[in-house]
C-alpha cells in the first residue's frame, strides 16, 4: 500500500518532552503546520485527534450555549447551526448527527442512563476505532481501556454505579463490572494494569496524573518504535505535544483546583473520563 513520507517536516520538528518548560510554537500553529504539510488523506487522520474539542463545543451547542470557545476543533458553531438545520451539508462526522438525534428525541433518549458527556464519548470512540490506521486503532483502544480502568477504580473508591460511567462495551468493561479483584482480573491481558493500579494508589494527585501521562507517552512511543517519517510519527507527535502543553501550563495551584473539580464532578455523577484526557489549552 502506498505511504506518504514526511522527511523534512518531521526532521524540522522541535524535540518535546513531557516536562518541557518551553515550546516555540502553539497548538494552533502546529495544526496549521499539519494543514500545510500533510497530504489530505493523512490530515483527515490527524483531525480525528482534534475532535474532542468539537465534542465539547457540540455539547454546549445542544444545551443552548452557542459561544465558540476553542479554535482547535475542525468545526465551528456556525457549522453546527447549518448541519442541524434544513441546510445540512453533511460535513460532520456521522456520530455527531447520531448524537444530536438521540439528544433531541425524547422517546429515544428516555432510556439513557449515562451522562450525555459519556454517551458522546462512547460514540466518538466507536467512530475513531473504525479507522484503518493501525496506530490510531492501537492508541484509542489503549486510551479507552486505560480510562475505563481509572473509572472502575474511582467508582469503587466513591461507591458509584460503574456501569453508568464506563465508555463502550468490551472485555475490559465486562471485567470491571463483574470482578472484585484489585486489578479487575486484567493484569494478564493488559501488561500496564499493575503500574496503573499502583499510580491510582498515589495520594499526590499531581504526581499521579503526571504518572498517568507518562504511561500514555510511553505507549505512544512503543506503538511507533519502528516507524520513521510516516503519518504515524506525526500523529504520535500531535498526541505528545498536547500532553506537553498541558503540563507546561499547569502550575501547582491550578493542579489542585483541577483535581478538586474532578473529585466534585465524580461525586455528583458528572461524566468522569474526560478529565483524564485533558487536551492542551488553546493558545
N, C-alpha and C positions, 0 to 999 in steps of 0.2 A: 504494500500500500504506500502511496506517495506521502512523504512527510516534508513539512517545511522546516527549515533550519534558520536560526536567528543568531548567527555568529557574532556580528558586530553589535547588535542590540544587547545581547546577554553579556558579552565581554565588557561593554561600557557601563554596566550597572554597578552602582556602589555596593560594596560588601556590607551586609547588615547582620546584626546580632540582636538577640532578644533584649539585651540590656544596653543597647545603643543610647548614647547621650546626645547625639546629633545626627540628623538625616537631612541631606541637602536638597530634598525635593518633597513635595506634599503628595498625599494620596491622589488628589485631583490632578496634579502634574503627572503622576505615574499613569493614571488612567488615560490621559491624553497621549502619553508615550505608547501605550498599548494600541490605541486607535491609529496612531501614525505608523507603527512598525509591524503590526501583526496582519497576516492575511485574514480576510473576512471570516473564513470558516474557523480560524483559531481565535479570533476576537470574540466570536459567539461563545466559545468555551469559557473565556475569561469573564465574560459578562455574567455567567452563572454565579461567580463568586461575589458579585456586587448586588445580586438580587435581594439579599436580606435587608438592604437599605430600602428597597422598594416595598418589601413586605411591611416594614414599619410605616411607610407612607400610606400603603393601602389600608392598613388597619385604622389609621387616623381618618382616612378618606371615608370609609364606610360608616364611621361613627360621627361624621359630620364636620370633622376638622379638615379644612382644605388648604391649610397653610403649608407651603412647601418648606421642608426643614433640612433637606440633605441633597447635595448635588452629585453624590457618588453613584446612586442608582441609575439604571438606564432610562427610567421613565419619570415623567413629571405629573403633577396634579392635573394639568391640562390634558395629558394623555388619558388619565383615569376618567376625567369628565367626559371625554369623547367616547372612550371604549365602553363605558357603561351608560350609553345613550343610544338613540336611534342612528347615530352617525358612526357607529362602531366600525373600525378599520381592521381589527384582528391582529394588532401588533403586540399584544401582551402574551406572556407565557400562558398556556392553557389552564394551568392550575389556578391562576388568578381569576379567570372567568368562573371556574367551578366554585371557588371560594365565595365570591360575591353572590352567585346564585343561591348557594346554601345559606349564606348570611341573611339574605333578603327574603327568603321563603319561609314563612312561619311554620308551614306544615313539615318541610324538610328539616328545619333546624330544631324542632321541639324535642327531639330525642338526643340532641348533642349534650354530652356530659362533660366534655373537656372545654377549657377556655378557648376563645376564638384565636388567641395567640398560638396555642398548641395545635389547633386544627390547621391553621395556615402553615405552621412549621412542618407539620406532617405532610401536607400537600407539596410543599417546597422540596422536602427530601425525596418524596416519591418521584417528583419531576426530575430532579437532578440525577437521581440514581438510574434513570433511563439513558443517561449519556453513554456513548460507546467509547469514550475516552477512559482508558484503564486507570490513569492517575486519579481522575475525578471520582470514579466509582470507588476506588480504594479509600480515598480521603473522606468522602461523605459517609461511607459505611463505617469507617473508624470513628468519625466525629459523632455520628448518630449513636453508635453503641456506647462511646465514652460518655456522652451527655445523659443517656438513659441510665447508666450505672450510677452516675452522680445523683440523678433524680431519685433513683431507688434508695440510695444511701441516705439522702436528706429526708425523704418521706419516712424512712424508719426513724430517724432522729426526731422528727416533729410529729410523728404519728398521723401522717396524712395518707389518704387513699391513693396508692401509687398508680392504679390504672388510669386515673384522670389526668395524670401528669406525663406519662410516657409518650414518646414520639414514635409512631409507627407500630408495626406488629411483626416481630421476627423471633428467632430463637432466643435472643438476648432479652427481649421484653418478656417473653414467656417464662424464662428462668427467674427474672427479677420478681415477677408476680408470685411465683409458687415456691421459691427457695427461701429457706431460713438461714442458709449458710452466710457467713460474713462476706464471702466473695461471690455470692449468688450461684455458686457451682460453676462459675465461668472461667476459673483460673486455667484449666486445661485448654479450653478453646481459644481464649484470648490471653496472649502472653503478658500483656501490660496490666492485667487486673490487679495483681498483688501490689504493684507500685502505685496504682491508682487508689486502692483502698488505704494504703499507708499515707498517701497525701491527704486523703479526706480526714484522717485522724489528727492532722496538724491543727492545733488551735490558733496558730498565727494565720489569719485569713489571707493576708497579702503573700506570705511565703507559700501558702497552699496554692493560691491562684497562680503564682509565678511557676510553681512546680507543674501545675496542670498545663500551662502554656509551653513549658519546656518539653513536656511529654508530647504535645502536639507538634512542636518544632522538630523534635527527633523523628517523629513518624513521617513528616513531610520529607525530611532528608533521606529516610530509609526507602521510601517509595521511589524517589528519584535518583537513587545511588548510581545507577548505570545509564542515566540519561544525560546527554550532552547537547546543548544548544537547540533543544527541541521546545515545543509548546509546553511540555510537562515541566520543564525548568522554569519557564515564565510563570506558569500557574503556581508552582511552589513558591517562587519569589513573591508573588502577589499575596499569598497567604501569610508568609513570614513578615512581609512589610507591614501588613495590617496589624499583626501582633506586636511588632517592634514599636509602631506608633502608639499603640495602646499604652505600653509601659513608659514610653518617652514622656507621655502627658499625664501620667498617674503619679501624683505625689502621695505621701503617707496619709494626709488628712482626707484627700479625695478618695483614697482607697477605703478608709474607714467608713466614709459616707456611703460609698457604693455598696460595700458588703453589708452595711446596716440595712440598706434598701433591699438587697437580695433576701435577707432573712425575713424582713417585714412582709415582702411580697409573697414569699413562700408560705408564711403562716396564714396569710389572708387568702390563699388559694390562687394567687396570680400565677400566670404561666412562668415556670422556673427556668427552663433550659436556656433561654436566650441570654441570660446573664453570664453563661459560661461560654458564649461565643460572641462576646462584645467586639464589634468592629472598630477599627481605628477611627479616630474622630475625623470629621470633615474639616480639613484645613485648607 
